[in-house]
Amino acid sequence: MSSEVADVLLYLLQLCDKLDIDPIDAAKAKIATNAQKYPVALAKGNSTKYTER
């Protein structure tokens, strides 16, 4: 299993390099977007889709 995870990670890093994307910056931006889209007060312990609330 860890070998497959390593394969995916290495492929992702190669893709980021080719597309000139910083994977750390992209992850931070996604976390910030999700924090706004899914506030903890509304999302924690709730499995319904955000559009169904």
N, C-alpha and C positions, 0 to 999 in steps of 0.2 A: 504494500500500500504506500509506504513512504517513497518508494521509487517512482510511482506514478505522480505523486504530489510534486516531487522534484522535477519530473518531466514537464508538468504543467507550469511550474514556476519558471523554469528555464525558457520555455517557449514564450511565456508572457513577457519576460525581461527582454527577449530578442524582439518581440513585437513592439514593445515600448520604445526600444532603441530605434527601430526603423521608423516609427511614427513620431519620434521626438516627444514622447510623453514621459514625464517624471512620475513613476508609479506611486511614490510617496505623496506627492502633491495631489495626484488624482484620487488617492484613497482619502486624504484629508478633506478634499472638496466633497466627495461623496458622503462622508460622515456628517459634514456640516449640512448638506442638502437633506439627508435623512433626519437629522435632528429637528429641522424646521418642518418637514413633512409629517413626521411621526413624533410629536412631543411625548416625552416620558409620561406625563400625567394622563394622556389619552391612550397611549399604546401599551404601557406596561400591564401585563396580565390579560391582554385583550387580543384574541386571535381573529377578530373580524377584520375584513379589509377596510382600509381607511375611507373608502368611498361609500361604505355601508353604515357609517356612524351617523 
